[in-house]
Amino acid sequence: MQGRDFWREEGLEHVIPKGFGQFPEGFDVQGVLRNLSEEVGYNSVIDFGCGYGRLCESFDPQKYLGVDISPEVIEEAKSKFDKYQFSILTNDVMGAELYLAYMVFLHLSDRELHATLQQFRCKWLIVSEILGKEWRREGVPAVFNRELSDYVQLLRSHDFVLHKHVKRGYKRYQDIPWYQGKNTDISFLVFRKCLKNPIS
């Protein structure tokens, strides 16, 4: 089972690690996202790889759309957050003023990520994950963590420039001794589209 097939078929099983609660990060993730999104301003937002919608309340329900490839997690999101809109991810090009990719891009190879970014039509993009290639691993699912410089270069090839970088410690990993020596911060990378009319 590879990449997308894994997340489509596993459903809720791996969306949130067992035993760590809804927010294993140990800080107010929704508050950070709310502040960043309000700072850049947005009339519409797509939560790309939204899972069961745990971050949707960071945003105005009238402006939000959560998308995911797993029918099971989308149904769970609809049942938990009925004021918000959720949909199965398709291959259609979707436009929104703001895109959020929270702990999603690390599950895409460089080739898959380039193909994904070609489908985005947005002015702002928030990429959030733990940076550092020391986290990379093969297996099912494979993990493709990147360095900040990798994201800056990769996003520049799609006409995005880094606007802001915010870091918060991820408590789940900070408290585990064998992760010492690795970066255990979650980075929130805010990118801005360079083109004058990025939304079509």
Contact map, one row per residue, 1 for C-alpha under 8 A:
11101100000000000000000000000000000000000000000000000000000000000000000000000000000000000000000000000000000000000000000000000000000000000001000000000000000000000000000000000000000000000000000000000000
11111100000000000000000000000000000000000000000000000000000000000000000000000000000000000000000000000000000000000000000000000000000000000001100000000000000000000000000000000000000000000000000000000000
11111110000000000000000000000000000000000000000000000000000000000000000000000000000000000000000000000000001100000000000000000000000000000001110000000000000000000000000000000000000000000000000000000000
01111111000000000000000000000000000000000000000000000000000000000000100000000000000000000000000000000000000000000000000000000000000000000000000000000000000000000000000000000000000000000000000000000000
11111111100000000000000000000000000000000000000000000000000000000000000000000000000000000000000000000000000000000000000000000000000000000000000000000000000000000000000000000000000000000000000000000000
11111111110000000000000000000000000000000000000000000000000000000000000000000000000000000000000000000000000000000000000000000000000000000001100000000000000000000000000000000000000000000000000000000000
00111111111000000000000000000000000000000000000000000000000000000000110000000000000000000000000000000000000000000000000000000000000000000000000000000000000000000000000000000000000000000000000000000000
00011111111000000000000000000000000000000000000000000000000000000000111000000000000000000000000000000000000000000000000000000000000000000000000000000000000000000000000000000000000000000000000000000000
00001111111000000000000000000000000000000000000000000000000000000000010000000000000000000000000000000000000000000000000000000000000000000000000000000000000000000000000000000000000000000000000000000000
00000111111111000000000000000000000000000000000000000000000000000000000000000000000000000000000000000000000000000000000000000000000000000000000000000000000000000000000000000000000000000000000000000000
00000011111111100000000000000000000000000000000000000000000000000000011110000000000000000000000000000000000000000000000000000000000000000000000000000000000000000000000000000000000000000000000000000000
00000000011111110000000000000000000000000000000000110000000000000000000110000000000000000000000000000000000000000000000000000000000000000000000000000000000000000000000000000000000000000000000000000000
00000000011111110000000000000000000000000000000000000000000000000000000000000000000000000000000000000000000000000000000000000000000000000000000000000000000000000000000000000000000000000000000000000000
00000000011111111000000000000000000000000000000000000000000000000000000000000000000000000000000000000000000000000000000000000000000000000000000000000000000000000000000000000000000000000000000000000000
00000000001111111000000000000000000000000000000000110000000000000000000000000000000000000000000000000000000000000000000000000000000000000000000000000000000000000000000000000000000000000000000000000000
00000000000111111101110000000000000000000000000000000000000000000000000000000000000000000000000000000000000000000000000000000000000000000000000000000000000000000000000000000000000000000000000000000000
00000000000001111111100000000000000000000000000000000000000000000000000000000000000000000000000000000000000000000000000000000000000000000000000000000000000000000000000000000000000000000000000000000000
00000000000000011111100000000000000000000000000000000000000000000000000000000000000000000000000000000000000000000000000000000000000000000000000000000000000000000000000000000000000000000000000000000000
00000000000000001111100000000000000000000000000000000000000000000000000000000000000000000000000000000000000000000000000000000000000000000000000000000000000000000000000000000000000000000000000000000000
00000000000000011111111100000000000000000000000000000000000000000000000000000000000000000000000000000000000000000000000000000000000000000000000000000000000000000000000000010000000000000000000000000000
00000000000000011111111100000000000000000000000000000000000000000000000000000000000000000000000000000000000000000000000000000000000000000000000000000000000000000000000000000000000000000000000000000000
00000000000000010001111100000000000000000000000000000100000000000000000000000000000000000000000000000000000000000000000000000000000000000000000000000000000000000000000000000000000000000000000000000000
00000000000000000001111111101000000000000000000000000000000000000000000000000000000000000000000000000000000000000000000000000000000000000000000000000000000000000000000000000000000000000000000000000000
00000000000000000001111111000000000000000000000000000000000000000000000000000000000000000000000000000000000000000000000000000000000000000000000000000000000000000000000001110000000000000000000000000000
00000000000000000000001111101000000000000000000000000000000000000000000000000000000000000000000000000000000000000000000000000000000000000000000000000000000000000000000011110000000000000000000000000000
00000000000000000000001111110000000000000000000000000000000000000000000000000000000000000000000000000000000000000000000000000000000000000000000000000000000000000000000011110000000000000000000000000000
00000000000000000000001011111000000000000000000000000000000000000000000000000000000000000000000000000000000000000000000000000000000000000000000000000000000000000000000111100000000000000000000000000000
00000000000000000000000001111111000000000000000000000000000000000000000000000000000000000000000000000000000000000000000000000000000000000000000000000000000000000000000000000000000000000000000000000000
00000000000000000000001010111111100000000000000000000010000000000000000000000000000000000000000000000000000000000000000000000000000000000000000000000000000000000000000000000000000000000000000000000000
00000000000000000000000000011111110000000000000000000010110000000000000000000000000000000000000000000000000000000000000000000000000000000000000000000000000000000000000000000000000000000000000000000000
00000000000000000000000000011111111000000000000000000000010000000000000000000000000000000000000000000000000000000000000000000000000000000000000000000000000000000000000000000000000000000000000000000000
00000000000000000000000000011111111100000000000000000000000000000000000000000000000000000000000000000000000000000000000000000000000000000000000000000000000000000000000000000000000000000000000000000000
00000000000000000000000000001111111110000000000000000000010000000000000000000000000000000000000000000000000000000000000000000000000000000000000000000000000000000000000000000000000000000000000000000000
00000000000000000000000000000111111111000000000000000000011000000000000000000000000000000000000000000000000000000000000000000000000000000000000000000000000000000000000000000000000000000000000000000000
00000000000000000000000000000011111111100000000000000000000000000000000000000000000000000000000000000000000000000000000000000000000000000000000000000000000000000000000000000000000000000000000000000000
00000000000000000000000000000001111111110000000000000000000000000000000000000000000000000000000000000000000000000000000000000000000000000000000000000000000000000000000000000000000000000000010000000000
00000000000000000000000000000000111111111100000000000000001000000000000000000000000000000000000001000000000000000000000000000000000000000000000000000000000000000000000000000000000000000000000000000000
00000000000000000000000000000000011111111100000000000000000000000000000000000000000000000000000000000000000000000000000000000000000000000000000000000000000000000000000000000000000000000000000000000000
00000000000000000000000000000000001111111000000000000000000000000000000000000000000000000000000000000000000000000000000000000000000000000000000000000000000000000000000000000000000000000000000000000000
00000000000000000000000000000000000111111100000000000000000000000000000000000000000000000000000000000000000000000000000000010000000000000000000000000000000000000000000000000000000000000000000000000000
00000000000000000000000000000000000011111110000000000000000000000000000000000000000000000000000000000000000000000000000000000000000000000000000000000000000000000000000000000000000000000000000000000000
00000000000000000000000000000000000011011111100000000000000000000000000000000000000000000000000011000000000000000000000000000000000000000000000000000000000000000000000000000000000000000000000000000000
00000000000000000000000000000000000000001111100000000000000000100000000000000000000000000000000111000000000000000000000000000000000000000000000000000000000000000000000000000000000000000000000000000000
00000000000000000000000000000000000000000111110000000000000000111000000000000000000000000000000111000000000000000000000000000000000000000000000000000000000000000000000000000000000000000000000000000000
00000000000000000000000000000000000000000111111000000000001000111000000000000000000000000000000111110000000000000000000000000000000000000000000000000000000000000000000000000000000000000000000000000000
00000000000000000000000000000000000000000001111100000000000000011110000000000000000000000000000101110000000000000000000000000000000000000000000000000000000000000000000000000000000000000000000000000000
00000000000000000000000000000000000000000000111111000001000000011110000000000000000000000000000000111100000000000000000000000000000000000000000000000000000000000000000000000000000000000000000000000000
00000000000000000000000000000000000000000000011111000000000000000111000000000000000000000000000000111101000000000000000000000000000000000000000000000000000000000000000000000000000000000000000000000000
00000000000000000000000000000000000000000000001111100000000000000111100000000000000000000000000000001101000000000000000000000000000000000000000000000000000000000000000000000000000000000000000000000000
00000000000000000000000000000000000000000000001111111111000000000111000000000000000000000000000000000100000000000000000000000000000000000000000000000000000000000000000000000000000000000000000000000000
00000000000100100000000000000000000000000000000011111100000000000011010011001000000000000000000000000000000000000000000000000000000000000000000000000000000000000000000000000000000000000000000000000000
00000000000100100000000000000000000000000000000001111100000000000000000011111100000000000000000000000000000000000000000000000000000000000000000000000000000000000000000000000000000000000000000000000000
00000000000000000000000000000000000000000000000001111111000000000100000001001001100000000000000000000000000000000000000000000000000000000000000000000000000000000000000000000000000000000000000000000000
00000000000000000000010000000000000000000000000001111111100000000000000000001000000000000000000000000000000000000000000000000000000000000000000000000000000000000000000000000000000000000000000000000000
00000000000000000000000000001100000000000000000001001111110000000000000000000000000000000000000000000000000000000000000000000000000000000000000000000000000000000000000000000000000000000000000000000000
00000000000000000000000000000000000000000000001001001111111010010100000000000000000100000000000000000000000000000000000000000000000000000000000000000000000000000000000000000000000000000000000000000000
00000000000000000000000000000100000000000000000000000111111110000000000000000000000000000000000000000000000000000000000000000000000000000000000000000000000000000000000000000000000000000000000000000000
00000000000000000000000000000110110000000000000000000011111100000000000000000000000000000000000000000000000000000000000000000000000000000000000000000000000000000000000000000000000000000000000000000000
00000000000000000000000000000000010010000000100000000001111110110000000000000000000000000000000000000000000000000000000000000000000000000000000000000000000000000000000000000000000000000000000000000000
00000000000000000000000000000000000000000000000000000000111111110000000000000000000000000000000000000000000000000000000000000000000000000000000000000000000000000000000000000000000000000000000000000000
00000000000000000000000000000000000000000000000000000001101111110000000000000000001110000000000000000000000000000000000000000000000000000000000000000000000000000000000000000000000000000000000000000000
00000000000000000000000000000000000000000000000000000000000111110000000000000000000100000000000000000000000000000000000000000000000000000000000000000000000000000000000000000000000000000000000000000000
00000000000000000000000000000000000000000011100000000000001111111000000000000000000000000000000000000000000000000000000000000000000000000000000000000000000000000000000000000000000000000000000000000000
00000000000000000000000000000000000000000001111000000001001111111100000000000000000110000000000000000000000000000000000000000000000000000000000000000000000000000000000000000000000000000000000000000000
00000000000000000000000000000000000000000001111000000000000000111110000000000000000111100000000000000000000000000000000000000000000000000000000000000000000000000000000000000000000000000000000000000000
00000000000000000000000000000000000000000000011111001001000000011111000000000000000011100000000000000000000000000000000000000000000000000000000000000000000000000000000000000000000000000000000000000000
00000000000000000000000000000000000000000000011111100000000000001111100001000000000001111000000000000000000000000000000000000000000000000000000000000000000000000000000000000000000000000000000000000000
00000000000000000000000000000000000000000000000111100000000000000111111011000000000000111000000000000000000000000000000000000000000000000000000000000000000000000000000000000000000000000000000000000000
00010011000000000000000000000000000000000000000010000000000000000011111000000000000000011100000000000000000000000000000000000000000000000000000000000000000000000000000000000000000000000000000000000000
00000011101000000000000000000000000000000000000000100000000000000001111111000000000000010000000000000000000000000000000000000000000000000000000000000000000000000000000000000000000000000000000000000000
00000001001000000000000000000000000000000000000000000000000000000001111111100000000000010000000000000000000000000000000000000000000000000000000000000000000000000000000000000000000000000000000000000000
00000000001100000000000000000000000000000000000000000000000000000000011111110000000000000000000000000000000000000000000000000000000000000000000000000000000000000000000000000000000000000000000000000000
00000000001100000000000000000000000000000000000000110000000000000001011111111000000000000000000000000000000000000000000000000000000000000000000000000000000000000000000000000000000000000000000000000000
00000000000000000000000000000000000000000000000000111000000000000011011111111100000001110000000000000000000000000000000000000000000000000000000000000000000000000000000000000000000000000000000000000000
00000000000000000000000000000000000000000000000000010000000000000000001111111110000000000000000000000000000000000000000000000000000000000000000000000000000000000000000000000000000000000000000000000000
00000000000000000000000000000000000000000000000000010000000000000000000111111111000000000000000000000000000000000000000000000000000000000000000000000000000000000000000000000000000000000000000000000000
00000000000000000000000000000000000000000000000000111100000000000000000011111111110001000000000000000000000000000000000000000000000000000000000000000000000000000000000000000000000000000000000000000000
00000000000000000000000000000000000000000000000000010000000000000000000001111111110111000000000000000000000000000000000000000000000000000000000000000000000000000000000000000000000000000000000000000000
00000000000000000000000000000000000000000000000000000000000000000000000000111111110000000000000000000000000000000000000000000000000000000000000000000000000000000000000000000000000000000000000000000000
00000000000000000000000000000000000000000000000000001000000000000000000000011111110000000000000000000000000000000000000000000000000000000000000000000000000000000000000000000000000000000000000000000000
00000000000000000000000000000000000000000000000000001000000000000000000000001111111100000000000000000000000000000000000000000000000000000000000000000000000000000000000000000000000000000000000000000000
00000000000000000000000000000000000000000000000000000000000000000000000000001111111110000000000000000000000000000000000000000000000000000000000000000000000000000000000000000000000000000000000000000000
00000000000000000000000000000000000000000000000000000000000010000000000000000000111110000000000000000000000000000000000000000000000000000000000000000000000000000000000000000000000000000000000000000000
00000000000000000000000000000000000000000000000000000001000011011000000000000100111111000000000000000000000000000000000000000000000000000000000000000000000000000000000000000000000000000000000000000000
00000000000000000000000000000000000000000000000000000000000010011100000000000100011111100000000000000000000000000000000000000000000000000000000000000000000000000000000000000000000000000000000000000000
00000000000000000000000000000000000000000000000000000000000000001110000001001100000111110000000000000000000000000000000000000000000000000000000000000000000000000000000000000000000000000000000000000000
00000000000000000000000000000000000000000000000000000000000000001111000001000000000011111000000000000000000000000000000000000000000000000000000000000000000000000000000000000000000000000000000000000000
00000000000000000000000000000000000000000000000000000000000000000011111001000000000001111100000000000000000000000000000000000000000000000000000000000000000000000000000000000000000000000000000000000000
00000000000000000000000000000000000000000000000000000000000000000011100000000000000000111110000000000000000000000000000000000000000000000000000000000000000000000000000000000000000000000000000000000000
00000000000000000000000000000000000000000000000000000000000000000000100000000000000000011111000000000000000000000000000000000000000000000000000000000000000000000000000000000000000000000000000000000000
00000000000000000000000000000000000000000000000000000000000000000000000000000000000000001111100000000000000000000000001000000000000000000000000000000000000000000000000000000000000000000000000000000000
00000000000000000000000000000000000000000000000000000000000000000000000000000000000000000111110000000000000000000000001000000000000000000000000000000000000000000000000000000000000000000000000000000000
00000000000000000000000000000000000000000000000000000000000000000000000000000000000000000011111000000000000000000000001110000000000000000000000000000000000000000000000000000000000000000000000000000000
00000000000000000000000000000000000000000000000000000000000000000000000000000000000000000001111100000000000000000000001110000000000000000000000000000000000000000000000000000000000000000000000000000000
00000000000000000000000000000000000000000000000000000000000000000000000000000000000000000000111110000000000000000000000111000000000000000000000000000000000000000000000000000000000000000000000000000011
00000000000000000000000000000000000000000011110000000000000000000000000000000000000000000000011111100000000000000000000011100000000000000000000000000000000000000000000000000000000000000000000000000010
00000000000000000000000000000000000000000111100000000000000000000000000000000000000000000000001111100000000000000000000011110000000000000000000000000000000000000000000000000000000000000000000000000010
00000000000000000000000000000000000010000111110000000000000000000000000000000000000000000000000111110000000000000000000001111100000000000000000000000000000000000000000000000000000000000000000000000000
00000000000000000000000000000000000000000000111100000000000000000000000000000000000000000000000111111000000000000000000001011100000000000000000000000000000000000000000000000000000000000000000000000000
00000000000000000000000000000000000000000000111100000000000000000000000000000000000000000000000001111100000000000000000000001111000000000000000000000000000000000000000000000000000000000000000000000000
00000000000000000000000000000000000000000000001110000000000000000000000000000000000000000000000000111111100000000000000000001111000000000000000000000000000000000000000000000000000000000000000000000000
00000000000000000000000000000000000000000000001111000000000000000000000000000000000000000000000000011111100000000000000000000111100000000000000000000000000000000000000000000000000000000000000000000000
00000000000000000000000000000000000000000000000000000000000000000000000000000000000000000000000000001111111000000000000000000011110000000000000000000000000000000000000000000000000000000000000000000000
00000000000000000000000000000000000000000000000110000000000000000000000000000000000000000000000000001111111100000000000000000000100000000000000000000000000000000000000000000000000000000000000000000000
00000000000000000000000000000000000000000000000000000000000000000000000000000000000000000000000000001111111100001000000000000010100000000000000100000000000000000000000000000000000000000000000000000000
00000000000000000000000000000000000000000000000000000000000000000000000000000000000000000000000000000011111110000000000000000000100000000000001111000000000000000000000000000000000000000000000000000000
00100000000000000000000000000000000000000000000000000000000000000000000000000000000000000000000000000011111110000000000000000000000000000000111110000000000000000000000000000000000000000000000000000000
00100000000000000000000000000000000000000000000000000000000000000000000000000000000000000000000000000001111111111000000000000000000000000000001100000000000000000000000000000000000000000000000000000000
00000000000000000000000000000000000000000000000000000000000000000000000000000000000000000000000000000000011111111000000000000000000000000000000100000000000000000000000000000000000000000000000000000000
00000000000000000000000000000000000000000000000000000000000000000000000000000000000000000000000000000000000111111100000000000000000000000000000000000000000000000000000000000000000000000000000000000000
00000000000000000000000000000000000000000000000000000000000000000000000000000000000000000000000000000000000111111110000000000000000000000000000000000000000000000000000000000000000000000000000000000000
00000000000000000000000000000000000000000000000000000000000000000000000000000000000000000000000000000000000111111111000000000000000000000000000000000000000000000000000000000000000000000000000000000000
00000000000000000000000000000000000000000000000000000000000000000000000000000000000000000000000000000000100111111111100000000000000000000000000000000000000000000000000000000000000000000000000000000000
00000000000000000000000000000000000000000000000000000000000000000000000000000000000000000000000000000000000001111111110000000000000000000000000000000000010000000000000000000000000000000000000000000000
00000000000000000000000000000000000000000000000000000000000000000000000000000000000000000000000000000000000000111111111000000000000000000000000000000000000000000000000000000000000000000000000000000000
00000000000000000000000000000000000000000000000000000000000000000000000000000000000000000000000000000000000000011111111100000000000000000000000000000000000000000000000000000000000000000000000000000000
00000000000000000000000000000000000000000000000000000000000000000000000000000000000000000000000000000000000000001111111100000000000000000000000000000000000001000000000000000000000000000000000000000000
00000000000000000000000000000000000000000000000000000000000000000000000000000000000000000000000000000000000000000111111100000000000000000000000000000000000001000000000000000000000000000000000000000000
00000000000000000000000000000000000000000000000000000000000000000000000000000000000000000011110000000000000000000011111110000000000000000000000000000000000000000000000000000000000000000000000000000000
00000000000000000000000000000000000000000000000000000000000000000000000000000000000000000000111000000000000000000001111111000000000000000000000000000000000000000000000000000000000000000000000000000000
00000000000000000000000000000000000000000000000000000000000000000000000000000000000000000000111110000000000000000000001111100000000000000000000000000000000000000000000000000000000000000000000000000111
00000000000000000000000000000000000000000000000000000000000000000000000000000000000000000000001111100000000000000000000111111000000000000000000000000000000000000000000000000000000000000000000010000110
00000000000000000000000000000000000000000000000000000000000000000000000000000000000000000000000111000000000000000000000011111000000000000000000000000000000000000000000000000000000000000000000110000110
00000000000000000000000000000000000000010000000000000000000000000000000000000000000000000000000011100000000000000000000001111100000000000000000000000000000000000000000000000000000000000000011110000000
00000000000000000000000000000000000000000000000000000000000000000000000000000000000000000000000001111000000000000000000001111110000000000000000000000000000000000000000000000000000000000000011110000000
00000000000000000000000000000000000000000000000000000000000000000000000000000000000000000000000001111100000000000000000000011111000000000000000000000000000000000000000000000000000000000001111000000000
00000000000000000000000000000000000000000000000000000000000000000000000000000000000000000000000000011110100000000000000000001111100000000000000000000000000000000000000000000000000000000011111000000000
00000000000000000000000000000000000000000000000000000000000000000000000000000000000000000000000000011110000000000000000000000111110000000000000000000000000000000000000000000000000000000111100000000000
00000000000000000000000000000000000000000000000000000000000000000000000000000000000000000000000000000111110000000000000000000011111000000000000010000000000000000000000000000000000000000111000000000000
00000000000000000000000000000000000000000000000000000000000000000000000000000000000000000000000000000010000000000000000000000001111100000000000010000000000000000000000000000000000000111110000000000000
00000000000000000000000000000000000000000000000000000000000000000000000000000000000000000000000000000000000000000000000000000000111110100000000011110000000000000000000000000000000000101110000000000000
00000000000000000000000000000000000000000000000000000000000000000000000000000000000000000000000000000000000000000000000000000000011111110000000011110000000000000000000000000000000001100000000000000000
00000000000000000000000000000000000000000000000000000000000000000000000000000000000000000000000000000000000000000000000000000000001111110000000111100000000000000000000000000000000000000000000000000000
00000000000000000000000000000000000000000000000000000000000000000000000000000000000000000000000000000000000000000000000000000000000111110000000010000000000000000000000000000000000001000000000000000000
00000000000000000000000000000000000000000000000000000000000000000000000000000000000000000000000000000000000000000000000000000000001111111000001110000000000000000000000000000000000001000000000000000000
00000000000000000000000000000000000000000000000000000000000000000000000000000000000000000000000000000000000000000000000000000000000111111100011110000000000000000000000000000000000000000000000000000000
00000000000000000000000000000000000000000000000000000000000000000000000000000000000000000000000000000000000000000000000000000000000000111110011100000000000000000000000000000000000000000000000000000000
00000000000000000000000000000000000000000000000000000000000000000000000000000000000000000000000000000000000000000000000000000000000000011111111000000000000000000000000000000000000000000000000000000000
00000000000000000000000000000000000000000000000000000000000000000000000000000000000000000000000000000000000000000000000000000000000000001111110000000000000000000000000000000000000000000000000000000000
11100100000000000000000000000000000000000000000000000000000000000000000000000000000000000000000000000000000000000000000000000000000000000111110000000000000000000000000000000000000000000000000000000000
01100100000000000000000000000000000000000000000000000000000000000000000000000000000000000000000000000000001000000000000000000000000000000111111000000000000000000000000000000000000000000000000000000000
00100000000000000000000000000000000000000000000000000000000000000000000000000000000000000000000000000000001000000000000000000000000000011111111100000000000000000000000000000000000000000000000000000000
00000000000000000000000000000000000000000000000000000000000000000000000000000000000000000000000000000000011100000000000000000000000000111100111110000000000000000000000000000000000000000000000000000000
00000000000000000000000000000000000000000000000000000000000000000000000000000000000000000000000000000000111110000000000000000000000010111000011111000000000000000000000000000000000000000000000000000000
00000000000000000000000000000000000000000000000000000000000000000000000000000000000000000000000000000000011000000000000000000000111111110000001111100000000000000000000000000000000000000000000000000000
00000000000000000000000000000000000000000000000000000000000000000000000000000000000000000000000000000000010000000000000000000000001110000000000111110110000000000000000000000000000000000000000000000000
00000000000000000000000000000000000000000000000000000000000000000000000000000000000000000000000000000000000000000000000000000000001110000000000011111110000000000000000000000000000000000000000000000000
00000000000000000000000000000000000000000000000000000000000000000000000000000000000000000000000000000000000000000000000000000000001100000000000001111111000000000000000000000000000000000000000000000000
00000000000000000000000000000000000000000000000000000000000000000000000000000000000000000000000000000000000000000000000000000000000000000000000000111111100000000000000000000000000000000000000000000000
00000000000000000000000000000000000000000000000000000000000000000000000000000000000000000000000000000000000000000000000000000000000000000000000001111111110000000000000000000000000000000000000000000000
00000000000000000000000000000000000000000000000000000000000000000000000000000000000000000000000000000000000000000000000000000000000000000000000001111111111000000000000000000000000000000000000000000000
00000000000000000000000000000000000000000000000000000000000000000000000000000000000000000000000000000000000000000000000000000000000000000000000000011111111100001100000000000000000000000000000000000000
00000000000000000000000000000000000000000000000000000000000000000000000000000000000000000000000000000000000000000000000000000000000000000000000000001111111110000000000000000000000000000000000000000000
00000000000000000000000000000000000000000000000000000000000000000000000000000000000000000000000000000000000000000100000000000000000000000000000000000111111111000000000000000000000000000000000000000000
00000000000000000000000000000000000000000000000000000000000000000000000000000000000000000000000000000000000000000000000000000000000000000000000000000011111111111000000000000000000000000000000000000000
00000000000000000000000000000000000000000000000000000000000000000000000000000000000000000000000000000000000000000000000000000000000000000000000000000001111111111000000000000000000000000000000000000000
00000000000000000000000000000000000000000000000000000000000000000000000000000000000000000000000000000000000000000000000000000000000000000000000000000000111111110000000000000000000000000000000000000000
00000000000000000000000000000000000000000000000000000000000000000000000000000000000000000000000000000000000000000000110000000000000000000000000000000000011111110000000000000000000000000000000000000000
00000000000000000000000000000000000000000000000000000000000000000000000000000000000000000000000000000000000000000000000000000000000000000000000000000000001111111000000000000000000000000000000011100000
00000000000000000000000000000000000000000000000000000000000000000000000000000000000000000000000000000000000000000000000000000000000000000000000000000000001111111100000000000000000000000000001111000000
00000000000000000000000000000000000000000000000000000000000000000000000000000000000000000000000000000000000000000000000000000000000000000000000000000001001100111110000000000000000000000000001111000000
00000000000000000000000000000000000000000000000000000000000000000000000000000000000000000000000000000000000000000000000000000000000000000000000000000001000000011111100000000000000000000000111100000000
00000000000000000000000000000000000000000000000000000000000000000000000000000000000000000000000000000000000000000000000000000000000000000000000000000000000000001111100000000000000000000000111100000000
00000000000000000000000000000000000000000000000000000000000000000000000000000000000000000000000000000000000000000000000000000000000000000000000000000000000000000111110000000000000000000001111000000000
00000000000000000000000000000000000000000000000000000000000000000000000000000000000000000000000000000000000000000000000000000000000000000000000000000000000000000111111000000000000000000011110000000000
00000000000000000000000000000000000000000000000000000000000000000000000000000000000000000000000000000000000000000000000000000000000000000000000000000000000000000001111100000000000000000011100000000000
00000000000000000000000000000000000000000000000000000000000000000000000000000000000000000000000000000000000000000000000000000000000000000000000000000000000000000000111110000000000000001111000000000000
00000000000000000000000000100000000000000000000000000000000000000000000000000000000000000000000000000000000000000000000000000000000000000000000000000000000000000000011111000000000000001110000000000000
00000000000000000000000011100000000000000000000000000000000000000000000000000000000000000000000000000000000000000000000000000000000000000000000000000000000000000000001111100100000000011100000000000000
00000000000000000000000111100000000000000000000000000000000000000000000000000000000000000000000000000000000000000000000000000000000000000000000000000000000000000000000111111100000000011100000000000000
00000000000000000000000111100000000000000000000000000000000000000000000000000000000000000000000000000000000000000000000000000000000000000000000000000000000000000000000011111110000000010000000000000000
00000000000000000001000111000000000000000000000000000000000000000000000000000000000000000000000000000000000000000000000000000000000000000000000000000000000000000000000001111111000000000000000000000000
00000000000000000000000000000000000000000000000000000000000000000000000000000000000000000000000000000000000000000000000000000000000000000000000000000000000000000000000001111111001000010000000000000000
00000000000000000000000000000000000000000000000000000000000000000000000000000000000000000000000000000000000000000000000000000000000000000000000000000000000000000000000011111111101100010000000000000000
00000000000000000000000000000000000000000000000000000000000000000000000000000000000000000000000000000000000000000000000000000000000000000000000000000000000000000000000000111111100000000000000000000000
00000000000000000000000000000000000000000000000000000000000000000000000000000000000000000000000000000000000000000000000000000000000000000000000000000000000000000000000000011111111100000000000000000000
00000000000000000000000000000000000000000000000000000000000000000000000000000000000000000000000000000000000000000000000000000000000000000000000000000000000000000000000000000111111100000000000000000000
00000000000000000000000000000000000000000000000000000000000000000000000000000000000000000000000000000000000000000000000000000000000000000000000000000000000000000000000000000001111100000000000000000000
00000000000000000000000000000000000000000000000000000000000000000000000000000000000000000000000000000000000000000000000000000000000000000000000000000000000000000000000000001101111111010000000000000000
00000000000000000000000000000000000000000000000000000000000000000000000000000000000000000000000000000000000000000000000000000000000000000000000000000000000000000000000000000101111111000000000000000000
00000000000000000000000000000000000000000000000000000000000000000000000000000000000000000000000000000000000000000000000000000000000000000000000000000000000000000000000000000000001111100000000000000000
00000000000000000000000000000000000000000000000000000000000000000000000000000000000000000000000000000000000000000000000000000000000101100000000000000000000000000000000000000000001111110000000000000000
00000000000000000000000000000000000000000000000000000000000000000000000000000000000000000000000000000000000000000000000000000000011100000000000000000000000000000000000000000000000011111000000000000000
00000000000000000000000000000000000000000000000000000000000000000000000000000000000000000000000000000000000000000000000000000000010000000000000000000000000000000000000011101100001001111100000000000000
00000000000000000000000000000000000000000000000000000000000000000000000000000000000000000000000000000000000000000000000000000000011000000000000000000000000000000000001111000000000000111110000000000000
00000000000000000000000000000000000000000000000000000000000000000000000000000000000000000000000000000000000000000000000000000001111000000000000000000000000000000000001111000000000000011111000000000000
00000000000000000000000000000000000000000000000000000000000000000000000000000000000000000000000000000000000000000000000000000011111000000000000000000000000000000000111100000000000000001111100000000000
00000000000000000000000000000000000000000000000000000000000000000000000000000000000000000000000000000000000000000000000000000111100000000000000000000000000000000001111000000000000000000111110000000000
00000000000000000000000000000000000000000000000000000000000000000000000000000000000000000000000000000000000000000000000000000111000000000000000000000000000000000111110000000000000000000011111000000000
00000000000000000000000000000000000100000000000000000000000000000000000000000000000000000000000000000000000000000000000000011110000000000000000000000000000000000111100000000000000000000001111100000000
00000000000000000000000000000000000000000000000000000000000000000000000000000000000000000000000000000000000000000000000000011110000000000000000000000000000000011111000000000000000000000000111110000000
00000000000000000000000000000000000000000000000000000000000000000000000000000000000000000000000000000000000000000000000000111000000000000000000000000000000000011110000000000000000000000000011111000000
00000000000000000000000000000000000000000000000000000000000000000000000000000000000000000000000000000000000000000000000001111000000000000000000000000000000000111000000000000000000000000000001111100100
00000000000000000000000000000000000000000000000000000000000000000000000000000000000000000000000000000000000000000000000000000000000000000000000000000000000000111000000000000000000000000000000111110100
00000000000000000000000000000000000000000000000000000000000000000000000000000000000000000000000000000000000000000000000000000000000000000000000000000000000000100000000000000000000000000000000011111100
00000000000000000000000000000000000000000000000000000000000000000000000000000000000000000000000000000000000000000000000000000000000000000000000000000000000000000000000000000000000000000000000001111100
00000000000000000000000000000000000000000000000000000000000000000000000000000000000000000000000000000000000000000000000000000000000000000000000000000000000000000000000000000000000000000000000000111111
00000000000000000000000000000000000000000000000000000000000000000000000000000000000000000000000000000000000000000000000011100000000000000000000000000000000000000000000000000000000000000000000011111111
00000000000000000000000000000000000000000000000000000000000000000000000000000000000000000000001110000000000000000000000011100000000000000000000000000000000000000000000000000000000000000000000000001111
00000000000000000000000000000000000000000000000000000000000000000000000000000000000000000000001000000000000000000000000010000000000000000000000000000000000000000000000000000000000000000000000000001111
